[in-house]
Amino acid sequence: MYAIVDIAGQQFKVEAGKKIYVHRLKDEVGASVAFDKVLLTDNNGDVKVGAPYVDGVKVNAKVLEHLKGNKVIVFKKIAHKGFDKKNGHRQYLTRIEIESIA
């Protein structure tokens, strides 16, 4: 069984037992969180599509850790003008483990 869930503005395909990285959540490490914005569920061919969300379905997860993603380098250059600008960014992430789809 899997579900498509809206977590912090992004859509993720989740299954029980999977670990995924999402944008930073405000919950503490070890806390249980529930996501009720389920867009689609598939239970061995029994597909339910929400309009916009599936009623009565909830995804339960546990917060494992808070961390920063890999550094992304942004480099801008204009040829023949002598302009160049280098900037970096590291995204704040949260690693969660999907416990169940109820």
QUIMO-V258095 format. One record per residue. N is the residue number from 0. RES is the residue in one small letter. SS is DSSP state (h for helix, s for strand, l for the rest). PHI is phi as a letter, one per 40 degrees, with the letter a starting at -180 (999 if undefined). PSI is psi in whole degrees, -180 to 180 (NA if undefined). Layout:
n->N res->RES ss->SS phi->PHI psi->PSI
n->N res->RES ss->SS phi->PHI psi->PSI
This chain:
n->0 res->m ss->l phi->999 psi->137
n->1 res->y ss->s phi->b psi->166
n->2 res->a ss->s phi->a psi->153
n->3 res->i ss->s phi->b psi->121
n->4 res->v ss->s phi->b psi->144
n->5 res->d ss->s phi->c psi->110
n->6 res->i ss->s phi->b psi->116
n->7 res->a ss->l phi->f psi->41
n->8 res->g ss->l phi->g psi->0
n->9 res->q ss->s phi->b psi->152
n->10 res->q ss->s phi->c psi->134
n->11 res->f ss->s phi->b psi->143
n->12 res->k ss->s phi->c psi->120
n->13 res->v ss->s phi->b psi->149
n->14 res->e ss->s phi->b psi->156
n->15 res->a ss->l phi->c psi->133
n->16 res->g ss->l phi->g psi->-11
n->17 res->k ss->l phi->c psi->150
n->18 res->k ss->s phi->b psi->130
n->19 res->i ss->s phi->b psi->159
n->20 res->y ss->s phi->b psi->130
n->21 res->v ss->s phi->b psi->169
n->22 res->h ss->s phi->d psi->153
n->23 res->r ss->l phi->d psi->127
n->24 res->l ss->l phi->c psi->155
n->25 res->k ss->l phi->c psi->-9
n->26 res->d ss->l phi->c psi->153
n->27 res->e ss->l phi->c psi->161
n->28 res->v ss->l phi->c psi->133
n->29 res->g ss->l phi->g psi->-10
n->30 res->a ss->l phi->c psi->151
n->31 res->s ss->s phi->c psi->137
n->32 res->v ss->s phi->b psi->152
n->33 res->a ss->s phi->b psi->134
n->34 res->f ss->s phi->b psi->123
n->35 res->d ss->l phi->b psi->2
n->36 res->k ss->l phi->c psi->71
n->37 res->v ss->s phi->c psi->122
n->38 res->l ss->s phi->c psi->-32
n->39 res->l ss->s phi->a psi->145
n->40 res->t ss->s phi->b psi->148
n->41 res->d ss->s phi->b psi->116
n->42 res->n ss->s phi->b psi->84
n->43 res->n ss->l phi->f psi->51
n->44 res->g ss->l phi->g psi->-16
n->45 res->d ss->s phi->c psi->94
n->46 res->v ss->s phi->c psi->131
n->47 res->k ss->s phi->b psi->125
n->48 res->v ss->s phi->b psi->131
n->49 res->g ss->l phi->c psi->164
n->50 res->a ss->l phi->b psi->78
n->51 res->p ss->l phi->c psi->-19
n->52 res->y ss->l phi->b psi->153
n->53 res->v ss->l phi->c psi->129
n->54 res->d ss->l phi->c psi->139
n->55 res->g ss->l phi->g psi->7
n->56 res->v ss->l phi->b psi->135
n->57 res->k ss->l phi->b psi->142
n->58 res->v ss->s phi->b psi->123
n->59 res->n ss->s phi->b psi->136
n->60 res->a ss->s phi->a psi->166
n->61 res->k ss->s phi->b psi->135
n->62 res->v ss->s phi->c psi->122
n->63 res->l ss->s phi->c psi->-46
n->64 res->e ss->s phi->a psi->160
n->65 res->h ss->s phi->b psi->136
n->66 res->l ss->s phi->a psi->178
n->67 res->k ss->s phi->b psi->143
n->68 res->g ss->l phi->c psi->-178
n->69 res->n ss->l phi->c psi->153
n->70 res->k ss->l phi->c psi->135
n->71 res->v ss->s phi->b psi->124
n->72 res->i ss->s phi->c psi->128
n->73 res->v ss->s phi->b psi->116
n->74 res->f ss->s phi->b psi->124
n->75 res->k ss->s phi->b psi->138
n->76 res->k ss->s phi->a psi->137
n->77 res->i ss->s phi->b psi->116
n->78 res->a ss->l phi->c psi->147
n->79 res->h ss->l phi->g psi->6
n->80 res->k ss->l phi->b psi->-15
n->81 res->g ss->l phi->g psi->20
n->82 res->f ss->s phi->b psi->125
n->83 res->d ss->s phi->a psi->146
n->84 res->k ss->s phi->a psi->128
n->85 res->k ss->s phi->b psi->132
n->86 res->n ss->s phi->a psi->150
n->87 res->g ss->s phi->b psi->161
n->88 res->h ss->s phi->a psi->138
n->89 res->r ss->l phi->b psi->123
n->90 res->q ss->l phi->c psi->139
n->91 res->y ss->s phi->c psi->128
n->92 res->l ss->s phi->b psi->162
n->93 res->t ss->s phi->b psi->133
n->94 res->r ss->s phi->c psi->125
n->95 res->i ss->s phi->b psi->155
n->96 res->e ss->s phi->b psi->128
n->97 res->i ss->s phi->c psi->122
n->98 res->e ss->s phi->c psi->-47
n->99 res->s ss->s phi->a psi->159
n->100 res->i ss->s phi->b psi->109
n->101 res->a ss->l phi->b psi->NA
